[in-house]
């Protein structure tokens, strides 16, 4: 009888704790009242100013040319944030998202001709039948409080079950801000490792489309049989960072390894980047990846750069064209697990150094973007996420 009473008490306590967790009110997004603070950088003192806080797992930020920002929240909300930190109500018209696990509303970028057409691009996890989901990309016209002319121009097929490894980032080709007429969409293999090597499915693939969503005739598999013609490269695990070097037009992407083996790649047409056959990582259990044959194999591309210990790479941005800044010619990457911002110094495509920034904040860095004025904008992926403004140190005279 005493055991029954103890069991009943435990059940009651568990239910009460669960109810408290479910009734927890999320933080409301507001302009931040926190003052700017100085933080160290190898190149000099960095100024960090919170712009807005209370964001619900923000995933991506786009800098608007007239001032202010667009920010996605993973549960499925898109918001405007003013330069003063004022946060709008959710913008109406966002596609329905699969907000489970790592899924939800993901990237937001401005169209290359945004100044004239007000077109934006969104990547998201799209729900399917029988609790399946897949990465998708939509375009829309941005209004003051709503999206119009929303069109899904890409769907990852087939949709599969599970809430992991959706990617996803969007980047446009071109040099120096001039569009080359194509869009790249990064994705994950949806935690189905073998799919990354299967050219008849879109999981684990980097795809390249025309800006109207059609498939370019010069894609590497455009004339193939039994392959997806949108594929640019394959053998990828979970690509959550991607950017085009404005100096050269070279596409860079980052992807999560398993336990170890995060990668930077410069993906080229038709190339196989090896996952899960080659990897510098192991399973989270500590065991070998079952399909892995080693760290290199003929016919598969080694990473341009890798980390044996995974920082959990996310958003990526080049910092170039700022000769007055000590950070000029750098690549910035968000690190989720290591809770910092990585700055890689570059000599052309060669990585010459690495430093870790913002570690004192203890926040998961989800995205990073660079404004035309040389300021850097960072999102922290938390229940109470923030949009931060960074002013890099000036170059030595």
C-alpha positions in Angstrom: 0.0 0.0 0.0 2.9 2.3 0.9 4.4 1.7 -2.5 1.1 2.6 -4.2 1.0 5.9 -2.3 4.6 6.7 -3.3 3.9 5.8 -6.9 0.8 8.0 -6.9 2.7 10.9 -5.4 5.5 10.6 -8.1 2.9 10.5 -10.9 1.2 13.6 -9.5 4.5 15.4 -9.2 5.4 14.5 -12.8 2.1 15.7 -14.1 2.4 19.0 -12.2 5.9 19.6 -13.5 4.8 18.8 -17.1 1.9 21.2 -16.7 4.2 23.9 -15.5 6.5 23.3 -18.5 3.6 23.4 -21.0 2.2 26.6 -19.4 5.6 28.4 -19.5 5.1 31.7 -21.3 7.8 32.3 -23.9 9.7 35.5 -23.8 8.2 38.3 -25.8 10.4 39.9 -28.4 11.3 43.5 -27.5 14.0 46.1 -28.2 16.9 45.3 -25.9 17.7 47.7 -23.1 21.1 46.2 -22.5 24.1 48.5 -23.0 26.9 47.8 -25.5 29.9 46.1 -24.1 33.5 45.7 -25.1 34.8 42.2 -25.8 38.3 41.0 -26.9 39.4 40.1 -30.4 42.9 39.2 -31.5 42.8 42.3 -33.8 41.6 44.7 -31.1 38.5 45.5 -29.0 35.1 44.5 -30.4 31.9 46.4 -29.5 28.8 44.2 -28.9 25.3 45.8 -28.7 22.1 43.9 -28.2 19.4 45.2 -30.6 16.5 42.9 -29.7 15.8 40.1 -27.3 13.0 37.6 -26.5 13.1 36.0 -29.9 12.0 32.3 -30.0 14.9 30.3 -31.5 15.7 32.8 -34.3 17.3 31.1 -37.2 18.3 33.7 -39.8 18.6 37.4 -40.3 18.5 39.5 -43.4 19.7 43.1 -43.4 17.2 45.4 -45.2 18.7 48.1 -47.5 16.6 50.8 -46.0 17.5 49.9 -42.4 16.2 47.2 -40.1 16.1 43.5 -40.4 14.0 40.4 -41.2 14.4 37.6 -38.7 12.9 34.1 -38.9 11.9 32.2 -35.7 12.1 28.4 -36.1 8.5 27.8 -34.8 7.2 29.5 -38.0 7.3 33.3 -37.5 8.9 36.0 -39.6 9.4 39.4 -38.0 10.7 42.8 -38.9 13.1 44.4 -36.5 13.8 48.1 -36.7 17.2 49.7 -36.4 16.0 50.8 -33.0 15.2 47.3 -32.0 11.4 47.5 -32.2 10.0 44.1 -33.1 7.0 43.7 -35.3 4.1 41.3 -34.9 4.6 38.1 -37.0 4.3 38.9 -40.7 1.2 37.3 -42.2 1.5 34.7 -45.1 4.4 32.6 -44.1 4.1 29.0 -45.4 3.1 26.3 -42.9 6.1 24.7 -41.4 7.0 21.3 -39.9 8.2 22.7 -36.5 9.5 19.5 -34.9 13.1 18.7 -33.9 15.4 20.8 -36.1 12.6 21.7 -38.5 10.7 24.9 -38.8 11.2 28.2 -40.6 14.8 28.4 -41.5 16.7 30.8 -43.8 15.6 34.2 -45.2 17.5 36.1 -47.9 16.7 39.1 -50.1 16.4 38.6 -53.8 19.3 40.0 -55.8 16.8 42.6 -57.2 15.0 43.2 -53.9 15.3 47.0 -54.2 13.0 46.8 -57.2 10.9 43.7 -56.7 10.7 43.4 -52.8 11.0 39.6 -53.3 12.3 37.5 -50.4 13.3 33.8 -50.3 12.5 31.5 -47.4 13.7 28.0 -46.7 11.7 25.8 -44.3 10.8 22.3 -43.3 7.6 21.5 -45.2 5.1 19.0 -43.7 4.0 16.1 -45.9 1.6 13.2 -45.5 1.9 10.6 -42.7 4.1 12.8 -40.5 6.8 13.2 -43.2 8.6 16.4 -44.0 11.3 17.8 -46.4 13.2 21.0 -47.0 11.4 23.5 -49.2 12.0 27.0 -50.6 9.4 29.7 -51.3 9.6 33.2 -52.7 7.2 36.0 -51.7 6.7 39.7 -52.1 7.4 41.5 -48.8 4.8 44.1 -47.7 4.6 46.1 -44.5 2.8 43.4 -42.5 2.1 40.5 -44.9 3.6 38.4 -47.7 1.9 38.2 -51.0 2.5 36.1 -54.1 3.9 33.3 -52.1 5.2 30.5 -54.3 7.0 27.3 -53.3 9.6 26.9 -56.0 11.5 23.9 -54.6 10.6 20.8 -52.7 13.0 18.1 -51.4 11.7 14.7 -52.6 10.8 12.2 -51.4 9.6 13.5 -48.0 10.7 11.2 -45.1 9.9 10.9 -41.4 12.0 12.4 -38.7 12.9 15.9 -37.4 16.6 16.2 -38.2 19.0 17.4 -40.9 16.9 19.8 -43.0 19.9 22.2 -43.7 19.1 24.8 -45.0 20.7 28.0 -46.5 20.1 29.9 -49.7 22.8 31.7 -51.7 23.0 33.4 -55.1 25.9 33.1 -57.5 27.7 36.1 -58.9 30.6 38.4 -58.1 30.6 41.7 -56.3 26.9 41.8 -55.7 26.0 41.1 -59.4 23.7 38.1 -59.7 24.7 35.2 -62.0 21.1 34.2 -62.4 21.1 31.1 -60.2 20.3 30.1 -56.6 21.9 27.4 -54.5 19.9 25.6 -51.8 21.7 23.6 -49.2 20.0 20.6 -47.5 20.6 17.7 -45.1 20.2 14.0 -45.7 17.4 13.9 -43.1 19.5 11.6 -41.0 19.2 8.9 -43.7 22.9 8.5 -44.4 22.6 6.3 -47.6 20.4 8.9 -49.3 23.4 11.3 -49.5 25.0 9.0 -52.2 21.7 8.3 -54.1 21.4 10.6 -57.1 17.7 9.7 -57.5 16.7 11.5 -54.3 17.4 15.1 -53.1 18.5 14.4 -49.5 22.1 15.3 -48.8 22.4 17.3 -52.0 23.3 20.9 -52.9 20.9 22.0 -55.6 21.2 24.8 -58.2 18.2 26.4 -59.8 17.4 29.3 -62.1 15.8 32.2 -60.2 12.3 31.2 -61.5 12.7 27.7 -60.0 13.5 25.9 -63.3 16.5 23.7 -63.7 19.5 25.1 -65.5 20.5 23.3 -68.7 24.1 23.4 -67.6 23.7 21.6 -64.3 26.1 18.6 -64.1 23.3 16.0 -64.2 20.9 17.9 -66.5 21.1 15.2 -69.2 21.3 12.3 -66.9 18.8 9.4 -66.6 17.6 8.2 -63.2 19.1 11.3 -61.4 17.6 14.5 -60.1 18.6 17.2 -62.5 18.7 20.0 -59.9 21.7 18.5 -58.2 24.9 20.5 -58.1 26.9 18.3 -55.7 26.2 15.4 -53.4 27.5 13.3 -50.5 26.6 16.0 -47.9 25.4 15.4 -44.4 23.7 18.6 -43.0 24.6 21.9 -44.6 23.6 24.8 -42.3 26.0 27.5 -43.6 26.6 28.8 -47.1 27.9 32.0 -48.7 29.4 33.2 -51.9 32.8 35.0 -51.7 32.0 38.4 -53.2 35.7 38.8 -54.3 35.7 35.8 -56.5 32.2 34.4 -56.8 33.3 31.1 -55.2 30.6 29.2 -53.3 31.6 28.0 -49.8 29.4 25.8 -47.5 29.7 24.4 -44.1 28.2 21.2 -42.8 27.8 19.4 -39.5 29.8 16.2 -39.1 28.5 13.6 -36.7 30.7 13.5 -33.5 33.6 15.4 -35.0 34.4 16.2 -38.6 32.6 19.5 -39.2 33.6 20.6 -42.7 34.1 23.6 -45.0 33.7 22.8 -48.7 34.0 24.7 -51.9 31.4 22.6 -53.8 32.0 22.1 -57.5 29.7 20.8 -60.2 29.0 17.1 -60.1 31.5 16.3 -57.3 30.9 13.8 -54.5 31.8 15.1 -51.0 31.8 11.6 -49.5 29.3 11.4 -46.7 28.9 8.8 -45.2 31.7 6.9 -47.0 34.5 9.3 -45.9 34.4 11.4 -42.8 36.5 12.7 -40.0 33.8 12.0 -37.4 32.3 9.0 -35.6 28.8 8.2 -34.3 27.5 9.9 -31.2 27.7 6.5 -29.5 31.5 6.6 -30.0 31.3 3.8 -32.6 32.4 4.0 -36.2 30.0 5.2 -38.9 28.8 1.9 -40.4 29.3 3.0 -44.0 32.6 4.8 -43.4 35.7 3.5 -45.3 38.1 6.1 -43.9 38.9 9.8 -44.2 39.7 9.7 -48.0 38.7 7.7 -51.0 39.4 8.0 -54.7 36.6 9.8 -56.6 35.4 11.6 -53.4 36.4 15.2 -52.5 38.2 15.9 -49.2 37.0 18.9 -47.2 38.6 22.2 -47.8 38.9 22.5 -44.1 37.7 20.5 -41.1 37.5 20.4 -37.4 38.2 17.1 -35.5 36.1 18.4 -32.6 32.8 19.7 -34.0 32.0 23.3 -33.2 28.5 22.7 -34.8 28.8 25.2 -37.7 25.8 27.2 -38.7 25.4 30.6 -40.5 28.3 32.0 -42.5 29.2 35.4 -43.9 32.3 36.8 -45.7 33.7 40.1 -44.3 35.4 41.7 -47.3 35.6 45.1 -48.9 36.3 46.8 -45.6 39.9 48.0 -45.7 39.4 50.2 -42.6 38.6 47.1 -40.5 41.0 44.7 -38.9 38.6 41.9 -39.9 38.9 42.6 -43.6 39.2 39.4 -45.7 37.7 37.1 -43.1 35.1 34.3 -43.0 32.7 34.4 -40.1 30.8 31.2 -38.9 28.3 30.6 -36.1 29.1 27.8 -33.7 26.2 26.2 -31.9 27.9 23.6 -29.6 31.0 25.7 -28.9 28.8 28.8 -28.3 31.0 31.3 -30.1 31.6 33.1 -33.4 34.5 31.7 -35.4 36.6 34.1 -37.5 38.8 32.6 -40.1 41.4 34.9 -41.8 41.8 34.4 -45.5 44.5 34.7 -48.2 42.4 34.1 -51.3 40.8 30.7 -50.6 43.5 29.7 -48.2 42.7 29.8 -44.4 45.6 31.4 -42.5 44.2 31.7 -39.0 41.3 31.1 -36.6 40.0 32.9 -33.6 36.9 32.4 -31.4 34.7 35.4 -30.4 31.8 36.1 -28.1 32.6 33.0 -25.9 31.9 35.0 -22.8 28.2 35.3 -23.8 27.7 31.5 -23.6 25.2 31.6 -26.4 24.5 29.3 -29.4 25.4 31.4 -32.4 22.9 30.5 -35.2 23.5 33.1 -37.9 25.8 35.9 -38.9 25.4 38.6 -41.6 27.5 41.6 -42.6 26.0 45.0 -43.3 27.2 47.3 -46.1 28.5 49.6 -43.4 30.9 46.9 -42.0 28.9 46.1 -38.9 28.2 42.5 -38.2 24.8 41.1 -37.1 24.5 37.9 -35.1 21.6 35.8 -33.9 21.7 33.6 -30.7 19.6 30.5 -30.9 17.8 30.4 -27.5 14.3 30.5 -26.0 15.2 34.1 -25.3 17.2 34.7 -28.5 18.9 37.9 -29.3 19.9 40.0 -32.4 23.3 41.5 -31.7 25.3 44.2 -33.5 29.0 43.9 -33.6 31.4 46.7 -34.5 34.8 45.1 -35.4 38.1 46.8 -34.4 39.6 49.2 -36.8 42.7 48.3 -38.8 46.0 49.3 -37.4 47.5 52.4 -38.9 
